[in-house]
Amino acid sequence: MRNTTWIGCALMLACTATQSSTTAHSVRSDNPIHSALDRAVDQAAQGYFRNSCHVGLSVVVREGGSSYFYNYGSTSRSKPQLPTEHSIYELASVTKTFTATLAAQAVSEKRLDLDSDFQAYLPDRYTNLTWQGKPITLLTLLTHRSGMPRDIPDTDAIFAENNPATRPSHMLALFQGFGRDQFLSALHDVKLRSEPSTKEAYSNAGFLVIGLGLEQVYGKPFETLVRERITQPLGMTSTGFAVTAVDRAKLVSGYDRVGRSMPYHPQNAGAAWGLYASPQDMANYLRLQLDTRDPAIRVSHQPLVGAAGDGEAMAWYLGQDNGQPMIWHGGGSFGMSSQMVLYPRQHQGFVLLANDTCEGTESALKGIAQSIHRQIDSIAPSP
């Protein structure tokens, strides 16, 4: 679903529309605005771009067994170039849902157990990963209740500065040269911050530990597992932990909340926030996550904490939208934001990718998905 006729305007954020739109002013887009779905997407997207901090946006809608693609704004502030379904974004913490999917497969295959001492799945003994004899488990790692620090090496001081301008450079310097071997060594020195299962504290390090466990039980590098068990079977040819030379030109530029160009995430972001992907690839991933016939998908969406209406599953957050079950996960890197929202009862899903980290972008992306869902859910038949 594309319209290659662009709206002519000086840059990408505010210009007079030359096509039918829900607002008097419009950002450039390939949305043809023909169907009810088109109009619902456009109304939500135009509202999003009323904040001039935003740069570009790609929206994927999975509805009625088909995928629809919409692109707005620009891949760069330096030149007006509309994103496409082949543009490549950082997924940031949406990566954690891939890690959780692999973990769910391992649980379904009885290679991992949700409640066992996770030390048993690691390549060395880490007796320090306990609290008064109570160990971390896959369940506590997946729900950020393991007591693990946010990052290894520790980024607490960087986040305590609360300075978005310096955070990327400080984190990149901290992570420079810190690969798998360094992580394994540093893991011996970790002290849990709280008793496992008692307190929720967001942890990238916990998902890197899950990645280590998956490597151990399958005998393959984590990147290989993602490729062989998720991206390759789904035909996700532009998804990976590094961008190939061929795909480099498709990589969008990311920006912070004041429009500064931002670096991409460090190479060791891995199982926590290290994937790149295109909207086209994420449409295929949406199809997988909405396939309730897949035993691993059913496992990964079951509540581990709380209940289906308000709880947490394997990385996923569980809630309701107008009384309907909703599953979601967002992410943010130095210069990009992402959101994935599922409505399993309607077999409907959304992926939203943006190349900015403006204040509130993640929640705004979720709001776009909810707005589109509510509009098209009230219309029968669906487009």
C-alpha positions in Angstrom: 0.0 0.0 0.0 2.1 2.9 -1.3 1.7 6.2 -3.1 5.0 7.4 -4.5 3.7 10.9 -5.1 5.2 13.0 -2.4 3.9 16.3 -1.1 6.2 19.1 -2.1 7.5 21.1 0.8 10.7 22.6 2.1 11.6 19.9 4.6 9.7 17.2 6.5 7.9 18.5 9.5 5.4 21.1 8.6 4.1 22.0 5.1 0.8 22.7 3.3 -0.9 19.5 2.1 -1.7 19.0 -1.6 -3.7 15.9 -1.0 -6.8 15.1 1.1 -5.8 15.0 4.8 -7.5 15.1 8.2 -5.6 18.3 9.1 -5.0 21.6 7.3 -1.3 21.0 7.4 0.5 17.8 6.6 3.8 16.1 6.7 5.0 14.3 3.6 3.8 10.7 3.3 3.1 7.8 1.0 -0.4 7.3 2.6 -2.9 7.3 -0.4 -5.8 8.0 2.0 -8.2 5.8 0.1 -9.6 3.4 2.8 -10.9 3.8 6.3 -7.6 2.3 7.6 -5.6 4.9 5.6 -7.6 7.7 7.1 -7.2 6.3 10.6 -3.5 6.1 10.2 -3.2 9.5 8.7 -5.3 11.2 11.4 -3.1 9.6 14.1 0.2 10.4 12.3 -0.7 14.0 11.6 -1.4 14.5 15.2 1.9 13.0 16.1 3.8 15.4 13.8 2.2 18.4 15.4 5.3 18.1 17.7 8.0 19.5 15.4 10.6 17.5 17.3 9.6 14.4 15.4 11.5 13.5 12.2 10.3 10.3 10.5 7.8 7.6 11.2 7.1 4.1 9.7 3.9 2.4 10.6 3.1 -1.3 9.9 -0.5 -2.5 10.4 -1.4 -6.2 10.4 -5.1 -6.4 9.8 -7.4 -9.0 8.2 -4.4 -11.3 7.3 -2.7 -8.6 5.3 0.1 -6.1 6.1 -0.1 -2.4 5.3 2.8 0.1 5.3 2.7 3.8 5.9 5.7 6.2 6.0 5.9 9.8 7.1 8.5 12.6 7.5 12.1 11.9 6.6 15.0 9.6 7.2 17.2 12.6 7.9 17.0 16.2 9.1 19.7 17.1 6.6 17.7 16.2 3.5 14.0 15.4 2.8 13.9 11.6 2.1 10.7 9.7 2.9 11.2 6.4 4.7 10.0 3.2 3.0 9.1 -0.3 4.1 12.8 -1.1 3.4 14.3 1.6 5.6 16.3 0.2 8.5 15.8 1.4 12.1 17.2 0.4 15.4 14.6 -1.7 17.3 16.1 -0.9 20.6 14.4 -2.8 23.4 11.9 -4.4 21.1 14.9 -6.7 20.7 13.9 -8.2 24.0 10.8 -9.7 22.5 13.1 -11.7 20.1 15.1 -12.9 23.1 11.8 -13.8 24.8 10.6 -15.7 21.8 13.7 -17.8 21.8 13.3 -18.4 25.5 9.7 -19.5 24.9 10.9 -21.9 22.3 13.4 -23.3 24.7 10.8 -23.7 27.4 8.4 -25.4 24.9 11.2 -27.8 24.0 12.1 -28.3 27.7 15.6 -27.0 27.3 14.9 -24.2 29.8 12.7 -24.1 32.9 11.0 -20.9 34.1 11.6 -21.5 37.8 15.0 -23.2 37.9 18.2 -21.6 39.2 19.4 -19.9 36.0 23.1 -20.6 37.0 22.6 -24.1 35.7 22.3 -22.7 32.1 25.4 -20.5 32.3 28.9 -21.4 31.0 30.4 -21.0 34.5 29.3 -21.0 38.1 27.9 -17.7 39.3 27.1 -18.3 42.9 27.0 -14.5 43.4 23.7 -14.4 41.4 21.7 -15.4 44.5 20.1 -13.4 47.4 20.4 -15.3 50.7 20.2 -18.6 48.8 17.4 -17.5 46.5 18.6 -17.6 42.8 17.7 -15.7 39.7 15.4 -17.6 37.4 14.3 -17.3 33.8 11.0 -15.9 35.1 12.6 -13.2 37.1 15.0 -12.3 34.3 12.2 -12.0 31.8 10.1 -9.7 34.0 12.9 -7.5 35.3 12.6 -8.9 38.8 15.9 -10.7 39.1 17.7 -8.0 41.1 20.3 -7.6 38.3 21.7 -4.1 37.7 20.5 -2.1 34.7 23.7 -2.7 32.7 27.1 -4.4 32.9 29.3 -2.4 33.2 27.3 -0.3 35.6 25.6 2.8 34.0 23.9 4.0 37.2 26.2 7.1 37.4 25.6 8.0 33.8 21.8 7.9 34.3 22.1 9.7 37.6 23.6 12.7 35.7 20.2 12.9 33.8 21.9 14.6 30.9 20.6 13.3 27.5 23.3 15.4 25.7 26.2 13.5 27.2 24.7 10.1 27.9 25.4 8.5 24.5 29.1 9.5 24.5 29.6 8.4 28.1 27.9 5.0 27.5 29.8 4.4 24.3 33.0 5.1 26.1 32.1 2.8 28.9 31.1 0.0 26.6 34.2 0.4 24.3 35.9 -3.0 23.9 33.5 -4.6 26.3 32.5 -7.8 24.6 31.2 -11.3 25.5 34.4 -12.3 27.4 34.5 -9.1 29.4 30.8 -9.5 30.3 31.3 -13.1 31.5 34.2 -12.0 33.7 32.3 -8.9 35.1 29.2 -11.1 35.8 31.2 -12.8 38.6 31.4 -9.5 40.4 27.7 -8.6 40.2 25.8 -8.2 43.4 22.0 -8.4 43.2 20.2 -5.2 44.1 17.2 -7.0 45.6 15.8 -10.4 46.3 14.7 -12.1 43.1 10.9 -11.8 42.4 10.4 -9.0 45.0 11.1 -5.8 43.1 10.8 -4.7 39.4 13.9 -2.9 38.1 14.6 -2.6 34.4 17.7 -4.6 33.4 19.4 -4.9 30.1 22.0 -7.0 31.8 19.3 -9.6 32.7 18.4 -10.1 29.0 22.1 -10.5 28.1 22.2 -13.2 30.7 19.2 -14.9 29.1 21.2 -14.8 25.8 24.1 -16.6 27.5 21.7 -19.3 28.7 20.2 -19.8 25.3 23.7 -20.1 23.8 24.6 -22.7 26.4 21.5 -24.9 26.0 21.6 -24.8 22.1 25.4 -24.8 21.7 25.3 -21.9 19.2 26.0 -18.1 19.4 23.0 -16.0 20.2 23.1 -14.2 16.8 23.0 -17.5 15.1 20.0 -18.6 17.1 18.1 -15.4 16.2 18.9 -16.0 12.5 18.2 -19.7 12.3 15.1 -19.8 14.5 13.4 -16.4 13.8 14.7 -14.1 11.0 15.6 -16.7 8.4 12.4 -18.8 8.6 10.4 -15.5 8.4 12.4 -14.1 5.5 13.6 -11.1 7.6 16.6 -10.4 5.3 17.3 -6.9 6.7 17.2 -7.8 10.4 20.4 -8.4 12.4 22.8 -7.2 15.0 24.9 -5.4 12.3 23.9 -3.6 9.1 25.5 -5.0 6.0 27.3 -2.8 3.5 24.5 -3.4 1.0 21.9 -2.2 3.5 23.9 0.7 4.9 22.2 3.2 2.6 18.8 2.2 4.0 19.7 3.0 7.6 17.9 6.1 8.9 19.5 8.7 11.0 18.5 9.2 14.6 18.1 12.4 16.6 17.7 13.4 20.3 15.0 15.6 21.7 16.7 18.8 20.6 17.5 17.6 17.1 21.1 16.6 17.5 22.3 13.7 15.4 22.9 10.6 17.6 25.2 7.6 17.3 23.8 4.1 16.9 23.8 1.7 19.8 27.0 -0.1 20.9 27.8 -3.5 19.4 27.4 -5.3 22.7 23.7 -4.2 23.1 23.0 -7.8 21.9 20.0 -9.6 23.3 18.8 -6.6 25.2 18.6 -3.8 22.6 20.9 -4.6 19.7 18.7 -5.5 16.6 18.2 -3.5 13.4 15.2 -4.2 11.2 13.0 -2.8 8.4 9.2 -2.3 8.5 8.9 -5.0 5.8 10.7 -7.5 8.1 8.7 -6.4 11.1 5.5 -7.2 9.2 6.7 -10.8 9.1 7.5 -10.7 12.8 4.1 -9.3 13.5 2.6 -12.3 11.7 4.5 -14.6 13.9 3.5 -12.9 17.1 -0.2 -13.0 16.1 0.0 -16.8 15.3 -1.6 -18.3 18.4 -1.2 -21.8 16.8 2.5 -21.5 17.5 3.2 -23.1 21.0 6.1 -20.8 21.8 4.0 -17.7 21.0 1.3 -19.0 23.3 3.8 -19.5 26.0 5.5 -16.1 25.6 2.2 -14.3 25.9 1.0 -16.0 29.1 1.1 -13.8 32.2 4.1 -14.5 34.5 3.3 -11.6 36.9 -0.2 -10.3 37.5 -3.0 -11.3 35.0 -3.8 -11.0 31.3 -5.6 -7.7 31.9 -2.7 -6.1 33.9 0.5 -8.0 34.1 3.7 -9.1 32.4 4.6 -12.0 30.2 7.9 -13.0 28.6 9.2 -9.5 28.1 5.7 -8.4 27.0 3.5 -6.1 28.9 -0.2 -7.1 29.2 -3.2 -4.9 29.5 -6.5 -3.9 28.1 -7.8 -1.3 25.6 -11.5 -0.7 25.8 -11.9 -4.1 27.4 -9.9 -5.9 24.7 -6.6 -7.7 25.5 -3.5 -5.8 24.4 0.1 -6.9 24.4 3.0 -4.4 23.8 6.7 -3.6 24.2 8.5 -0.4 23.4 12.1 0.7 23.0 14.4 3.6 22.8 18.1 3.9 21.8 20.2 7.1 21.6 18.3 8.4 18.6 15.4 6.1 17.8 12.2 4.9 19.3 10.0 1.8 18.6 6.8 0.3 19.7 5.0 -3.0 19.0 1.4 -3.4 19.9 -0.7 -6.6 19.5 -4.5 -7.2 19.8 -4.6 -11.0 19.8 -8.3 -11.3 19.9 -8.7 -9.4 16.6 -5.5 -10.9 15.1 -4.4 -7.3 14.7 -1.0 -5.8 15.3 1.1 -2.7 14.9 4.8 -1.8 14.6 5.8 1.8 14.8 9.4 3.0 14.2 10.7 6.5 14.6 14.1 8.1 14.2 13.9 10.4 17.3 14.0 10.1 21.1 11.9 13.2 21.7 10.3 13.4 25.1 7.4 11.0 25.2 8.0 9.4 21.8 7.6 5.8 22.9 4.2 6.5 24.6 3.2 8.6 21.6 3.9 5.6 19.3 1.8 3.4 21.4 -1.0 6.0 21.3 -0.9 6.0 17.5 -1.5 2.2 17.5 -4.3 2.5 20.0 -5.9 5.3 18.0 -5.8 3.4 14.8 -7.1 0.3 16.5 -10.1 2.0 18.0 -11.1 3.7 14.7 -10.9 0.6 12.5 -12.3 -1.7 15.2 -15.5 0.4 15.1 -15.8 0.0 11.4 -17.2 -3.2 9.7 -16.0 -4.8 7.6 -12.3 -4.0 8.2 -10.2 -2.8 5.2 
